[in-house]
Amino acid sequence: MAMQVGKKFSWVIKDFSSLQCAFCYSDSILIGDCKWRLRAYPKGYKVDYFSLYLEVADSESLPYGWKKCVKFRLSIVKQVSPVYSVLEETHVWFDEKATGWGRSSMIPLTKLHDEKEGLLVNGDLVIVAEVDVLEVIGTLDGSEESKESCRPVKKSKHGGGEESIDLLKEAHLGKETMDVNGFKVLVSQVESVRRIFEMHPDIAVEFRAKNQHLRNACMSFLLSLMETLCVSLQELSNEDLVEADVALTYVRDAGFKVDWLEKKLEIVKEKKEKEKCSLVRLEEMKDSLLKLKQQCSDLDALVEKEEAELSAIRAPLSFDDVL
């Protein structure tokens, strides 16, 4: 049984504890222009882990050459509290040869069945999937560029049928690119680049490079510069700021309009200088405080000594002393 709210749907697997099947499916849910479903391996796929995958349920009905970049999250709900105890979130391309993606080692079976974890309640397991389709490619023109962007993913035999395994590894994911305003960027960078163009729509109006490799390199340089400015001041060295200046000159000379970024860099430089002054003052105050503490300690010793002498002076004479 599956229930849907917008891009999110839940799947309640009834009597999960007693399931004997190799794998099972959720209902198909329409999100975007196609249907999605979950596939679960209650006893794991060749491992002692619960295995879970997201799949395009109606892939055979999609046009030739289809390809979708999807950001999705798979969650196993901890039913004893309103939080997800197990999460899997990633960007990935789905296409004709890679119709599913998931994790064979989602959670150890021993942990899943542990009553203290609160994942199984009355034998039922609750899974939530959130699917956000970022980019859709329909029919490809058969060009070399299109073939390169639609890389095949190997398939394997799962439980007697042809099933998708962990379809894309980290290294492979790192090579997937998308076009954003004429710049090919990594999938993990898409959201950042889109936000740059939303906030600064004229940033590339004077950009001169036509070669795609140079365009990609310049955009990567710009993103690296922005990431540098986001580093905490404690980790940011003066050498980093010098290199940031060089990088800013490079992207500006390439044609990017980055006056706004130059101002941000100046702000970071000022904060770094203030941090330096603050550290000097802090050290001075610590030294003064240490000296004051030592003086207080010495004064405490003098007070104790004086109190002891005063106590001796005030001591009354005994009868024997008077005799």
C-alpha positions in Angstrom: 0.0 0.0 0.0 1.4 3.4 -1.0 0.1 6.9 -0.2 1.2 10.0 -2.0 1.5 13.7 -1.1 3.1 15.8 -3.9 6.6 14.5 -4.6 6.6 12.3 -1.6 5.0 8.9 -1.1 5.0 6.3 1.7 4.9 2.6 1.6 3.7 0.4 4.5 4.9 -3.1 4.2 2.5 -5.2 6.2 3.7 -8.2 8.2 7.2 -7.5 7.1 8.7 -9.7 9.7 7.0 -12.8 8.2 7.7 -12.1 4.5 9.3 -15.0 2.7 9.6 -13.5 -0.8 13.0 -12.6 -2.3 11.7 -9.1 -3.1 8.5 -7.1 -3.2 7.2 -3.9 -4.9 5.2 -0.9 -3.7 2.3 0.5 -5.8 3.3 2.7 -8.7 3.1 6.4 -8.1 2.9 9.2 -10.8 5.5 11.9 -10.2 6.4 14.2 -13.1 5.7 12.5 -16.4 6.3 8.9 -15.3 5.5 6.4 -12.6 7.8 5.4 -9.8 7.9 2.5 -7.4 10.0 1.0 -4.7 11.6 -2.5 -4.6 12.5 -4.0 -1.3 14.5 -7.1 -0.5 13.3 -8.2 3.0 16.1 -10.6 3.5 18.7 -8.5 1.6 20.3 -9.1 -1.8 23.3 -11.3 -1.2 24.1 -9.4 2.1 22.7 -9.4 5.6 21.2 -6.0 5.0 17.8 -4.7 4.0 18.1 -3.7 0.4 15.9 -0.9 -1.1 15.7 0.6 -4.7 13.7 3.3 -6.5 12.6 2.4 -10.0 10.9 3.8 -13.0 7.8 1.6 -13.2 6.7 2.5 -16.7 10.0 2.7 -18.4 8.9 0.7 -21.5 6.3 3.4 -22.3 8.7 6.3 -22.3 10.1 7.6 -25.6 13.4 6.3 -27.0 16.4 7.9 -25.6 14.7 9.2 -22.4 16.9 10.3 -19.6 16.0 11.9 -16.2 18.2 13.5 -13.6 16.6 12.8 -10.2 17.3 14.0 -6.7 15.6 11.5 -4.4 15.6 10.5 -0.7 14.7 7.0 0.7 13.8 6.9 4.4 13.0 4.1 6.8 10.7 5.6 9.4 11.4 5.2 13.1 7.8 4.7 14.2 8.4 5.3 17.9 9.4 8.9 17.2 8.7 11.4 14.4 12.1 11.2 12.8 13.7 9.1 10.0 16.3 6.8 11.4 17.8 5.7 8.1 18.3 8.0 5.1 19.7 7.6 1.6 19.8 10.8 -0.5 21.5 11.4 -3.8 21.4 12.8 -7.4 21.3 10.2 -10.2 20.5 9.7 -13.8 17.8 7.2 -14.8 17.6 6.1 -18.4 16.7 3.1 -20.6 19.5 1.0 -19.3 19.4 2.2 -15.8 15.8 2.2 -14.7 16.5 1.9 -11.0 18.9 2.9 -8.3 19.2 2.0 -4.7 21.3 0.7 -1.8 21.9 -3.0 -1.2 23.1 -2.3 2.3 20.5 0.1 3.6 20.5 -1.1 7.1 21.7 -4.3 8.9 18.8 -6.9 9.2 19.7 -7.4 12.9 19.2 -3.7 13.5 16.0 -3.6 11.4 14.4 -6.4 13.5 15.7 -5.1 16.8 12.6 -4.0 18.8 14.6 -1.2 20.6 15.1 0.5 17.2 11.4 1.0 16.7 11.5 0.4 13.0 9.1 -2.5 13.0 5.8 -1.9 14.9 3.3 -4.8 15.0 5.5 -6.4 12.2 4.9 -3.4 9.8 7.7 -1.4 8.1 7.1 2.2 6.9 9.2 3.6 4.1 9.0 7.1 2.7 10.4 8.2 -0.8 10.7 11.7 -2.0 11.4 12.1 -5.8 12.3 15.4 -7.4 12.9 15.3 -11.2 15.5 18.0 -12.0 16.1 17.4 -15.7 14.3 15.5 -18.4 15.7 14.5 -21.8 13.2 13.0 -24.3 14.3 11.7 -27.7 18.0 12.0 -28.4 19.4 13.0 -31.8 22.0 10.2 -31.9 24.9 12.6 -31.8 28.2 11.6 -30.1 27.4 14.2 -27.3 24.1 12.6 -26.7 25.6 9.1 -26.6 28.2 10.3 -24.1 25.5 11.8 -21.8 23.5 8.6 -21.8 26.0 6.1 -20.4 24.7 2.6 -19.9 24.7 0.9 -16.5 25.2 -2.8 -16.1 22.4 -5.1 -15.0 22.5 -8.3 -13.0 20.2 -11.2 -12.2 18.3 -10.6 -9.0 16.2 -13.4 -7.6 15.6 -15.1 -11.0 14.8 -11.8 -12.9 16.8 -9.0 -14.4 17.1 -6.4 -11.7 19.0 -3.2 -11.3 21.8 -3.3 -8.8 23.6 -0.4 -7.2 23.5 1.3 -10.6 25.9 4.2 -10.2 29.0 4.4 -8.0 30.3 7.6 -6.5 33.1 7.9 -9.1 30.6 7.4 -12.0 28.2 9.9 -10.5 31.0 12.5 -10.4 31.3 12.4 -14.2 27.6 13.0 -14.9 27.0 16.5 -16.2 24.0 18.8 -17.0 23.8 21.9 -19.1 22.9 25.1 -17.2 22.8 28.2 -19.4 25.4 26.9 -21.7 27.8 25.5 -19.1 28.2 21.8 -18.5 28.4 21.2 -14.7 28.5 18.2 -12.5 25.1 17.1 -11.2 26.1 17.9 -7.7 26.8 21.5 -8.8 23.6 22.1 -10.7 21.7 23.7 -7.9 24.5 26.1 -7.1 25.0 27.2 -10.7 21.3 27.7 -11.1 21.2 29.9 -8.0 24.1 32.0 -9.3 22.2 32.7 -12.5 19.0 33.5 -10.6 20.7 36.0 -8.4 23.1 37.4 -11.1 21.4 36.8 -14.5 23.9 39.0 -16.3 27.0 37.2 -14.9 27.9 35.6 -18.3 26.6 38.2 -20.8 30.2 39.2 -21.6 31.7 35.7 -21.3 33.9 35.2 -24.3 35.1 31.6 -24.4 33.3 29.4 -26.9 35.3 26.2 -26.3 33.2 24.0 -24.1 36.2 22.8 -22.1 37.3 26.3 -21.3 33.7 27.3 -20.4 33.5 24.3 -18.0 36.9 25.2 -16.5 36.0 28.8 -15.9 32.7 27.8 -14.2 34.5 25.3 -12.1 37.0 28.0 -11.1 34.2 30.3 -10.1 32.5 27.7 -8.0 35.8 26.8 -6.3 36.3 30.5 -5.5 32.9 30.8 -4.0 33.5 27.6 -1.9 36.7 29.2 -0.6 34.8 32.2 0.6 32.4 29.9 2.5 35.2 28.3 4.5 35.3 29.3 8.1 37.8 32.1 8.9 39.6 29.7 11.3 40.4 27.4 8.4 41.0 30.2 5.9 44.7 31.2 5.6 46.1 34.4 4.3 47.6 32.4 1.4 44.0 31.2 0.6 43.0 34.9 0.3 45.9 35.7 -2.0 44.9 32.7 -4.2 41.3 33.9 -4.1 42.4 37.3 -5.5 44.2 35.5 -8.3 41.1 33.4 -9.0 38.9 36.4 -9.0 41.1 38.2 -11.6 41.0 35.0 -13.7 37.2 34.7 -13.9 36.8 38.5 -14.3 39.3 38.5 -17.3 37.4 35.5 -18.7 34.3 37.7 -19.0 32.3 36.9 -15.9 30.7 39.9 -14.2 31.7 39.4 -10.6 31.6 42.8 -9.0 29.4 41.3 -6.3 31.9 38.6 -5.6 34.7 41.1 -5.4 32.8 42.9 -2.6 32.2 39.6 -0.8 36.0 38.9 -1.0 36.7 42.3 0.5 34.3 41.6 3.3 36.1 38.3 4.0 39.5 40.0 4.0 38.2 42.6 6.4 36.8 39.9 8.7 40.1 38.0 8.5 42.0 41.2 9.5 39.6 41.8 12.4 40.0 38.1 13.4 43.8 38.7 13.5 43.4 41.8 15.7 40.9 40.0 17.9 43.3 37.1 18.4 46.1 39.5 19.4 43.8 41.3 21.9 42.5 37.9 23.2 46.1 36.7 23.9 46.9 40.0 25.7 43.8 39.7 27.8 44.6 36.1 28.6 48.1 37.1 29.7 46.7 39.9 31.9 44.1 37.5 33.3 46.8 35.0 34.1 48.9 37.6 35.9 45.8 38.8 37.9 45.0 35.2 38.9 48.6 34.8 40.1 48.3 38.0 42.1 45.0 36.9 43.5 46.6 33.6 44.5 49.5 35.4 46.2 47.1 37.8 48.0 45.0 34.9 49.2 48.1 33.3 50.8 49.0 36.6 52.5 45.4 36.9 53.8 45.5 33.4 55.2 48.9 34.2 56.9 47.6 37.5 58.4 44.4 35.9 59.6 46.5 33.2 61.4 48.7 35.8 63.1 45.6 37.8 64.1 44.0 34.7 65.5 47.2 34.0 67.6 47.2 37.6 68.9 43.6 37.4 70.0 44.1 34.1 71.8 43.2 34.7 75.6 45.8 33.9 78.3 45.3 30.7 80.3 45.3 30.5 84.1 48.8 29.1 83.9 49.9 32.0 81.8 48.6 34.5 84.4 50.4 32.7 87.4 
